[in-house]
Amino acid sequence: MFLKNSWYVAAFDTEIGHEPLARTLLNEPVVLFRTEDGTPVALEDRCCHRALPLSMGKVIGNDIQCGYHGLTFDASGTCVSVPGQNNIPPGAAVRAYPVVERLNWIWIWMGDPALADESLIPDWWWADHPDWACIKGRDGEPLYVKCNYELITDNLMDVSHLSYVHTSSIGTGAVAECPPKTERSERRVTASRWVPDKPAAPFYQKAANFKGNVDRWLITVTDLPCFTMNDAGSVDLGTDASEGHRDAGVEMRVLNAPTPETETTTHYFYQHARGFEVTNPEWDEIYRTQFTEVFLEDKVILEAQQASLNRDPDGFQIDINDDAPCIAVRRALRDLIEAEQTGNQAAAAE
């Protein structure tokens, strides 16, 4: 099930231009392109004449032309030209989606356009702030993962897996031993872990060359339906990180926006922002390489998990204490979807 009255990330800003980009989002085929002044456009990727995907056509000026019979549609989805005739058939149009360009991404509203509220887009200012360096995913493209998008949110909310999946980079055994504190509001769930007085994880040690044990934090915030920000870092002991004094160590934000393609496949958009070595280009490459490894490790786990669920979707599963943040997100999301499906759409979009 998907929450329709919500923003989702459709593409990186650098992915779309004057060539059509086809992408399936929430089981709906969408074509993305830019007009001559650079404005992003998202239309239903299906010509209303004979159903050819419009992405197989071409962009002409501010419009897109079907590659089969030449019907042309403007940015509102309205057919503005039919070769060989002056009249446009009644109802000749395709669906147009509200889009916003922000935070290095193109955001698309998949539900009722009248409910599209830009204030629901997360305020992830680290993506384009001069005091932070930000890496745009895998060279400006999403990671394609063959799993349900909620499994990715589970993975992000339950960081205890760092102790077992990411032992060579950002994980230590101490993470799994520190239980999370979970807080929930209508559209947000926060999970906080503090790992005091422990050896630094390998990546953090490389970044800061700590002389001894560190205090570490892992704070994960999910804004529904699927926007998860990981606030993570380490500082020397006694630096009062819990009081906000964190700039003396290693401080990072991982911005995650897994957009469902189908029930079992996901376009995983993410960015990595760091508050250390901000102007050092060598660290751009170190950061990109290290976190590409981390995300590919997660991809292996997530796809194997989905394959197992596909074989036995009703198989027995248990919950443990570390699942509390994941369960909170799933329950909050189900509440919003239920409100949307029962007609209380305005409440679900607020």
TORSEZA-154641 format. One line per 8 residues: their letters; for each residue x, y, z of C-alpha. Coordinates in steps of 0.001 Angstrom, whole numbers, plus 500000, padded with zeros to 6 digits. Each point is the difference from the previous one (the first is absolute). Last residue first. Layout:
<pts>
A> X:Y:Z | ...
</pts>
This chain:
<pts>
EAAAAQNG> 498417:517529:506902 | 499586:497642:497028 | 498197:497263:501939 | 497618:502532:501540 | 499106:501371:496573 | 499444:496511:498674 | 497394:498937:502557 | 498299:497849:497389
TQEAEILD> 500433:496540:501444 | 503010:499330:497794 | 501889:503069:501162 | 499333:499393:503690 | 501043:496349:499578 | 503199:501059:498245 | 500816:502463:502788 | 499371:497454:502767
RLARRVAI> 502000:497360:498125 | 502941:502423:499852 | 499861:500615:503751 | 499883:496262:500665 | 502917:499288:497663 | 502111:502778:501493 | 499343:498860:503590 | 500789:496389:499101
CPADDNID> 503338:501050:498537 | 500881:502077:503076 | 499106:497120:502378 | 501849:497289:498043 | 503036:500175:502295 | 497918:498442:502784 | 499328:496824:498028 | 497158:498993:497691
IQFGDPDR> 499257:496496:498711 | 499294:498686:496526 | 497985:497022:498731 | 499593:499703:496239 | 497086:501725:498298 | 501951:501335:497031 | 501800:496673:499429 | 501960:499993:496739
NLSAQQAE> 499646:503741:499461 | 501062:500619:503598 | 503224:498068:499420 | 500695:501947:496813 | 499334:503235:501879 | 502540:499103:502721 | 502603:499033:497406 | 499416:503333:498265
LIVKDELF> 500326:501911:503263 | 503181:498261:501169 | 501835:500408:496677 | 498842:503612:499726 | 501255:500736:503527 | 503543:498986:499026 | 499615:502119:496844 | 499059:502953:502203
VETFQTRY> 503070:499613:502198 | 502372:499581:497063 | 498593:503105:498301 | 500477:501651:503366 | 503731:499423:500073 | 500623:500904:496355 | 498033:503243:500106 | 501549:501086:503311
IEDWEPNT> 503532:499276:498867 | 499322:501757:496684 | 498604:503133:501628 | 502751:499737:502607 | 502614:500553:497338 | 498108:503136:498971 | 500731:501653:503405 | 497768:503045:500478
VEFGRAHQ> 497603:498437:502515 | 502582:497939:501863 | 497317:499641:502695 | 496281:500830:500050 | 498959:497249:497648 | 497025:499512:497711 | 499223:496725:498255 | 497121:499870:497513
YFYHTTTE> 497447:497280:499284 | 497468:498894:497420 | 498955:496345:499986 | 497761:499200:497039 | 498099:497024:501384 | 498700:496593:498937 | 497627:497526:501683 | 496679:501853:500281
TEPTPANL> 500880:501988:496892 | 502269:502977:499276 | 499940:501166:503598 | 502105:503082:500780 | 502750:499571:502602 | 500915:503488:501242 | 503040:499962:502271 | 502088:502933:501229
VRMEVGAD> 503124:498915:501890 | 501227:502705:502342 | 503512:499951:501437 | 502073:501326:502905 | 503535:498891:500832 | 501570:501824:502934 | 500338:503556:501283 | 496657:501056:498505
RHGESADT> 497967:497935:502432 | 499085:502176:502985 | 496220:499521:499867 | 499297:499128:503630 | 500248:496264:499286 | 503393:500679:498429 | 501278:501282:503344 | 503671:499738:498993
GLDVSGAD> 500826:497716:502925 | 501411:497176:497911 | 501209:500971:496557 | 497340:500363:497331 | 498015:497649:497748 | 497326:500419:497362 | 496589:499208:498611 | 496825:501818:499017
NMTFCPLD> 498223:497603:497624 | 497119:501652:498158 | 497148:497831:498731 | 497330:501040:497504 | 497578:497129:499420 | 496319:500786:500618 | 500395:501657:502314 | 502810:502019:501525
TVTILWRD> 502513:497561:501438 | 502634:501240:502450 | 503036:497965:500990 | 502371:501059:502751 | 503242:498040:500314 | 502398:501469:502564 | 503516:499081:500985 | 502156:500916:502989
VNGKFNAA> 503585:499057:499324 | 502782:497777:501308 | 503613:500960:499528 | 502331:502086:497861 | 497457:500655:497239 | 501473:500141:496502 | 497104:502147:498719 | 498889:498606:496655
KQYFPAAP> 501769:496650:500133 | 498674:499377:503498 | 496485:500856:498834 | 500266:497509:497150 | 501309:497225:502261 | 497340:500461:502715 | 501338:501832:503054 | 500744:498066:503184
KDPVWRSA> 497347:500449:502697 | 499347:502593:502708 | 496335:500731:499325 | 497718:498526:497312 | 496915:502182:499828 | 497059:498778:497967 | 497000:502061:498912 | 497020:498905:497889
TVRRESRE> 497645:502712:498710 | 496639:499389:498322 | 498169:502717:498068 | 496609:500532:498339 | 497558:499816:502911 | 502596:500100:502779 | 502205:497181:501245 | 503004:499752:502313
TKPPCEAV> 502244:496943:500343 | 503051:499696:502276 | 502330:497385:498612 | 501785:497256:501958 | 503808:500000:500230 | 501474:496501:499606 | 499542:499958:496227 | 502247:503040:499622
AGTGISST> 502781:498580:502211 | 500905:497269:497528 | 501443:502577:497646 | 498753:501178:496616 | 500920:502885:497704 | 502658:498423:497764 | 501288:496428:500233 | 497197:498729:502246
HVYSLHSV> 497204:501204:497705 | 497545:497068:499997 | 500266:498688:503580 | 500346:502923:502418 | 498441:502391:497479 | 496859:497856:500240 | 499180:501745:503294 | 499193:503055:497882
DMLNDTIL> 496295:499195:499920 | 498411:503059:498379 | 502018:499766:496796 | 499393:496305:499400 | 496304:500345:500778 | 499810:502905:497528 | 501626:497789:497372 | 497542:497191:500743
EYNCKVYL> 497205:502530:499557 | 501147:500620:496409 | 499178:496445:498979 | 503011:498229:498522 | 501946:499663:496775 | 502231:503021:500518 | 500950:502485:497293 | 502454:502544:501409
PEGDRGKI> 499090:503486:498860 | 502249:502035:497710 | 502121:503097:500592 | 503369:498290:500132 | 498705:497330:502406 | 498399:502255:502573 | 500473:503758:499685 | 502962:500740:502280
CAWDPHDA> 499583:502995:502314 | 502578:502193:501699 | 498693:502117:502872 | 500694:503578:501092 | 498824:501297:496610 | 496505:498488:500474 | 498522:498112:497044 | 499101:496525:501236
WWWDPILS> 500314:500961:503692 | 496691:501885:499694 | 497922:496853:500290 | 496718:501789:500655 | 497813:497058:499054 | 497364:500604:497293 | 496631:500297:501766 | 500157:503810:499778
EDALAPDG> 499596:499637:496231 | 496332:499093:500413 | 498335:498158:497108 | 496373:499520:501107 | 498387:501419:496858 | 502251:497762:497897 | 498271:496884:501420 | 502646:497295:500252
MWIWIWNL> 503474:499255:498626 | 501729:503280:500861 | 503473:500010:498415 | 503313:501252:501377 | 502989:500606:497713 | 503177:499784:502065 | 503122:502065:500738 | 498376:501353:503206
REVVPYAR> 497006:501459:498133 | 498296:499896:496616 | 496232:499714:500438 | 497543:498018:497882 | 496201:499819:499778 | 498972:497119:497699 | 498423:500319:496554 | 497591:497339:498769
VAAGPPIN> 499619:499586:496267 | 497738:501952:497679 | 497650:499696:497052 | 496683:500383:501819 | 498165:501243:496917 | 501930:499316:496775 | 502229:502929:498922 | 498860:501641:496787
NQGPVSVC> 502387:501174:497302 | 500827:496670:498427 | 502907:498292:498225 | 502323:499747:503003 | 498279:500430:503376 | 501227:502950:502085 | 499407:501508:503421 | 499156:496901:502051
TGSADFTL> 499768:501133:503610 | 502390:498435:502519 | 500583:503295:501826 | 503566:500134:498646 | 498750:499876:496410 | 499092:496910:498005 | 500696:499208:496331 | 498446:497251:497915
GHYGCQID> 502617:498747:497545 | 498575:496615:499033 | 502416:497556:501647 | 502815:501977:501666 | 497630:502162:502021 | 501154:503608:500170 | 500913:501755:503238 | 499576:503738:500469
NGIVKGMS> 502040:502970:501227 | 502219:500151:496927 | 499697:496611:498347 | 500652:497111:502381 | 500151:496619:498312 | 498076:496746:499814 | 500665:496658:501685 | 499411:501669:503384
LPLARHCC> 496442:500598:498814 | 499341:496307:500589 | 497775:498720:497172 | 496376:499779:501136 | 498255:500388:496623 | 498518:503511:500271 | 500217:500966:503693 | 503781:499667:499877
RDELAVPT> 501340:498270:503086 | 502775:501207:502278 | 497763:502113:502239 | 501745:503344:500267 | 502723:501551:502133 | 501529:503370:499104 | 503110:501761:501313 | 500480:503696:499118
GDETRFLV> 503327:500518:498244 | 499017:503047:497919 | 499640:497865:496857 | 497772:497517:501786 | 501484:497137:501987 | 499175:496288:499852 | 498392:497194:501994 | 497788:497157:498791
VPENLLTR> 497962:498031:502530 | 498692:496422:500018 | 497924:499363:503159 | 500691:496953:502192 | 500948:502259:502937 | 502575:501694:497745 | 501085:498583:496639 | 502676:502116:498315
ALPEHGIE> 500505:501111:496410 | 502339:502939:499342 | 499276:502119:496917 | 502952:501956:498574 | 500095:503757:500556 | 501334:499582:503520 | 499500:497639:502904 | 502568:498017:501937
TDFAAVYW> 501873:503009:501409 | 497136:500957:502335 | 500036:496502:501470 | 496756:498221:499236 | 496435:499240:501119 | 500298:500660:503734 | 496614:499542:501625 | 497491:502549:501243
SNKLFM> 496843:498769:501642 | 496323:499451:499388 | 500462:496542:498500 | 501000:498040:503100 | 500894:496612:498594 | 498823:496503:500809
</pts>
